[in-house]
Amino acid sequence: MKVNVEVECSPEEARRFLGLPDVTKANDVYVDALANAMQGVGNFEQLQEVAKQVAPMGQIGLKLFQQFMEGGASMTRSPAGGTQKDES
């Protein structure tokens, strides 16, 4: 048996319903700091240095992000293969 439930709500309503904290102010500060740090970046090496300093997890976070992006890119290039579950 398969049951689907659809709930229409705003992201704010979902956050409150799930009891998640409001991180809007912290996010604004982080985005402003990142935007200020990005000013004057002229090449890829400078961008990497800024990202290392600003990223929450430093170089580990950058590696995880890079792997995530490479995995997504490889999925778009390869044909959709593999097995699918029978949903009956």
C-alpha positions in Angstrom: 0.0 0.0 0.0 1.2 3.4 -0.8 0.0 6.6 0.8 0.9 10.1 -0.4 0.4 13.2 1.8 0.8 16.7 0.4 1.2 19.7 2.6 1.1 23.2 1.3 2.9 25.7 3.5 5.6 28.4 3.3 9.2 27.6 4.3 8.6 29.8 7.4 5.5 27.7 8.4 7.4 24.5 7.8 10.3 25.7 10.0 8.0 26.6 12.8 6.1 23.4 12.6 9.3 21.3 12.7 10.6 23.4 15.6 13.7 24.6 13.8 15.4 27.8 14.9 15.1 31.0 12.9 18.6 31.6 11.5 17.7 34.4 9.2 19.9 37.0 11.1 22.9 34.6 11.2 22.5 33.8 7.5 22.3 37.5 6.6 25.6 38.2 8.5 27.3 35.2 6.8 26.1 36.2 3.3 27.3 39.8 3.9 30.7 38.6 5.1 31.0 36.3 2.1 30.0 39.1 -0.3 32.5 41.5 1.3 35.2 38.9 1.1 34.5 38.2 -2.6 35.0 41.8 -3.6 38.4 42.1 -5.3 38.8 38.4 -6.1 40.2 38.2 -9.6 41.2 34.6 -10.2 40.4 31.0 -9.1 43.3 30.8 -6.6 42.1 33.9 -4.7 38.6 32.5 -4.7 39.9 29.2 -3.2 41.7 31.1 -0.4 38.6 33.2 0.4 36.5 30.1 0.5 38.9 28.3 2.8 38.8 31.2 5.2 35.0 31.7 5.1 33.7 28.2 4.7 32.2 26.7 7.9 34.2 23.5 7.7 37.2 24.9 5.9 39.0 22.6 3.5 36.9 19.5 4.5 33.7 21.4 3.5 35.2 22.4 0.2 36.2 18.8 -0.6 32.7 17.5 0.3 31.2 20.3 -1.9 33.5 19.5 -4.7 32.6 15.8 -4.5 28.9 16.6 -4.4 29.2 18.8 -7.5 31.3 16.3 -9.4 28.9 13.5 -8.6 26.0 15.6 -9.8 27.8 16.5 -13.0 28.7 12.8 -13.7 25.0 11.9 -13.2 23.9 14.4 -15.8 26.4 13.0 -18.3 25.7 9.3 -17.9 22.6 7.7 -19.2 20.0 6.8 -16.6 20.7 3.2 -16.0 20.4 0.8 -13.2 17.5 -1.0 -11.7 14.2 0.6 -10.7 12.0 -0.7 -7.9 8.6 -2.0 -8.9 6.1 0.3 -7.2 3.0 -1.9 -7.6 
